[in-house]
Amino acid sequence: MIRPPRRGFFTRRRLIAAAWQAGLLLLFVWLAYGIAHNVAVNLQARNIASGFGFLEQPAGFAIIQTLIPYSEASTYGRAFVVGLLNTLLVALVSVALATVLGFLIGIARLSPNWLLARLAQTYVEILRNIPLLLQLFFWYFAVLRPLPGPRQSFDLGGVVFLNNRGLFLPEASIANAVALAIAAICVAAALLLRLAPLFGRDLSRALAAGLLVGGLAFVPAGLDWQPAALQGFNFTGGVRILPELVSLVLALTLYSAAYIAEIVRAGIQSVPRGQIEAARALGLSASHAMRYVIIPQALRLVVPPLTNQYLTLTKNSAYAVAIAYPDLVSVFTGIVLAQTGQAVEILTLTMGVYLVISLLTAGLLGWFNARSARRSGGSA
């Protein structure tokens, strides 16, 4: 057997390719240096200080929604954290709601019920073809802003109030040891689920469900409920959900759910017909076949485009600036930038935050997709 002569590592083709890559890298470094030098010269010419020292200066402005303690005496860095938390709140709530609603509508689109399938299709076609910003304006200016004032609020049992100032819910706090008992019941239920193979899965699930239901029944007794009260021209106490937050979550959820529904529908239809027929041959009901056979296989194709949709939803939360919701863009690149003039630092930091959020989301869902693929392959 004649073996071909071995070629050295430093061949002419590899040397040319390495030279091109080195040249492109040097060009990129030169362009980046030129941009940075030009920015530094312009800032110095206009006597604008550079650096991130401004984050330690007092902000001097209030924010209508804060998840952490904040006042006008707080620093710009604190304002940055407040805006970031508000952005994450909108993104997480909208992602959770849009996922549930999108899965339900996607499954409904494949329903044998003609009316249900047509309603789901109508929802998808309408919501996907109306711009998100227009939907946001509709919910804020046409639905929530025209609500009556605090004195004419819509109330539910005297504990929940809805008006143009927001949705007021009772505030709950742990008042006695009953809440600790509830937590112990939940922990016991979780342990039963983990030890199901030792005691029989059906029995353990029944016991766990009974403990959870019993624990939830004692929640009102274990919590101290403090509803909001009307004092003067507004409500005090309780938990206030801003109309800006409600409008933003509604718009992002309904708009994104339409796209998620199409992703789910395509993923379910990609499952081979033989798998569905095999599930029916085994005597599985339609719901059990969907839960144990179809959806686990469809997830391998659903998760990658679903990741992109989650990233789009998170970035679309920046539309909050249009209705003055205090998210990261509105607070940091709006108010803080106007007061400090640190455009380069503020915009760089904001873009870096969105980049990190996107990379973490993509990495987490990529890990989940790989884990689901290994489980599906192992079960097959």
Residue pairs with C-beta under 8 A, 6 or more apart in sequence:
39 344
40 50
43 49
43 50
43 344
48 341
48 342
49 342
50 342
50 344
50 345
51 345
52 345
52 349
54 76
54 340
54 342
54 345
55 75
55 76
55 77
55 80
56 75
56 76
56 77
57 75
57 76
57 340
58 72
58 73
58 74
58 75
58 76
59 72
59 74
59 75
59 76
59 78
59 79
59 336
59 339
60 72
60 339
61 72
61 79
61 335
61 339
62 71
62 72
63 70
63 79
63 82
63 83
63 326
63 331
64 242
64 326
65 86
65 242
65 245
65 325
65 326
66 82
66 86
67 82
67 85
67 86
67 89
68 78
68 81
68 82
68 85
70 78
70 79
70 82
76 336
76 340
79 331
79 332
79 335
79 336
80 328
80 331
80 332
80 336
80 349
82 326
82 331
83 326
83 327
83 328
83 329
83 330
83 331
83 332
84 328
84 353
86 325
86 326
86 327
86 328
86 331
87 314
87 317
87 320
87 327
87 328
87 329
88 357
89 245
90 245
90 248
90 249
90 252
90 317
90 320
90 325
90 327
91 313
91 314
91 317
91 357
93 249
94 248
94 249
94 252
94 253
94 256
94 313
94 317
95 256
95 310
95 313
95 314
97 249
97 253
97 257
98 252
98 253
98 254
98 256
98 257
98 260
98 313
99 260
99 306
101 253
101 254
101 257
101 260
101 261
102 256
102 257
102 258
102 259
102 260
102 261
102 263
102 264
103 260
103 261
103 264
105 120
105 123
105 124
105 257
105 258
105 260
105 261
105 264
106 120
106 260
106 261
106 262
106 263
106 264
106 265
106 268
107 264
107 265
107 268
107 290
108 116
108 117
108 119
108 120
109 117
109 120
109 121
109 124
109 261
109 265
110 117
110 265
110 268
110 269
111 117
111 120
120 261
123 258
123 261
124 258
124 261
124 262
127 135
127 254
127 255
127 257
127 258
128 255
128 258
128 259
128 262
130 255
132 251
132 252
132 255
132 316
132 319
133 319
133 322
135 251
135 254
135 255
136 247
136 248
136 251
136 319
136 322
136 323
137 322
137 323
138 251
139 246
139 247
139 250
139 251
140 243
140 244
140 247
140 323
143 247
144 164
144 243
144 246
144 247
145 164
145 243
146 164
147 154
147 162
147 163
147 164
147 243
148 154
148 163
148 164
149 163
149 164
149 165
149 233
150 161
150 163
150 165
150 230
150 233
150 234
150 235
151 230
151 233
152 163
153 161
153 162
153 163
153 168
153 230
153 235
154 161
154 162
154 163
155 161
155 162
158 227
159 169
159 170
159 225
159 227
160 167
160 168
160 169
160 170
160 227
161 167
161 168
161 228
161 230
161 235
162 168
164 243
165 234
165 235
165 240
165 243
166 240
166 241
166 242
166 243
166 246
167 240
167 241
167 243
167 246
168 227
168 228
168 235
168 238
168 239
168 240
168 241
169 228
169 238
169 239
169 240
169 241
170 225
170 226
170 227
170 228
170 238
170 239
171 225
171 226
171 227
171 228
171 237
171 238
171 239
172 223
172 224
172 225
172 226
173 223
173 224
173 226
174 180
174 222
174 223
174 224
175 222
175 223
175 224
176 222
178 218
178 221
178 222
179 222
179 223
180 222
181 215
181 218
181 222
182 215
182 216
182 218
182 219
182 222
185 211
185 212
185 214
185 215
186 211
186 212
186 215
188 211
189 207
189 208
189 209
189 211
189 212
189 215
190 208
192 199
192 204
192 207
192 208
192 211
193 204
193 205
193 208
195 204
196 204
196 205
226 237
226 238
227 237
227 238
228 235
228 236
228 237
228 238
228 239
228 240
229 235
229 236
229 237
229 238
242 325
244 320
244 323
244 324
244 325
245 325
247 323
247 325
248 317
248 319
248 320
248 323
248 325
251 319
252 313
252 316
252 317
255 316
256 309
256 312
256 313
256 316
259 309
260 306
260 309
263 302
263 305
263 306
263 309
264 298
264 302
266 301
267 298
267 299
267 301
267 302
268 294
268 295
268 298
270 298
270 301
271 293
271 294
271 297
271 298
275 293
275 294
275 297
276 289
276 293
276 294
278 293
279 288
279 289
279 292
279 293
279 294
280 289
284 292
284 293
296 372
296 375
296 376
296 379
297 376
299 369
299 372
299 376
300 369
300 372
300 373
300 376
303 365
303 368
303 369
303 372
304 369
306 365
307 361
307 362
307 365
307 366
307 369
310 361
310 365
311 358
311 361
311 362
314 354
314 357
314 358
314 361
315 354
315 358
317 327
318 327
318 328
318 329
320 326
320 327
320 329
320 330
321 327
321 329
321 330
321 334
324 330
328 350
328 353
329 350
332 346
332 349
332 350
333 346
333 347
333 350
336 342
336 346
337 343
337 346
337 347
340 346
